[in-house]
Amino acid sequence: MIQIALFAIAGMMLAVFVGNMRREIGIWIALVTGVIVFFYAIRKFVDMFRTMTEYTGIKEEYIAVVLKMIGIAYISEFTATLCKDAGQHAIACQVDFFGKMSMVVVSLPVLQTLLETIGEMMP
């Protein structure tokens, strides 16, 4: 974690320094830094969830849904923040909305299974 924190701080400092001279390059530096942090983090999350799946016996389909939702949340928040940094607040709001709707769509199979289970339990 310390490595990624140091990398993120270095990327942020570089983006701010370069961004003062050329804003568009600063945004690209922030984008690349964020993508690298994302892929590092997602690898750690996947490993953690695989370990949890082995210990708890939870179906992998459910873990996959959780991982998809985490990925959607991170990507939509990251993209919206970049849009706001670039001065495009309307686009940022649309990205936020689409991210939320995507998480709902991804979670529908789990909700369906839950409702079916409740239906089977009722007399």
Disulfide bonds with the S-S distance in Angstrom:
none
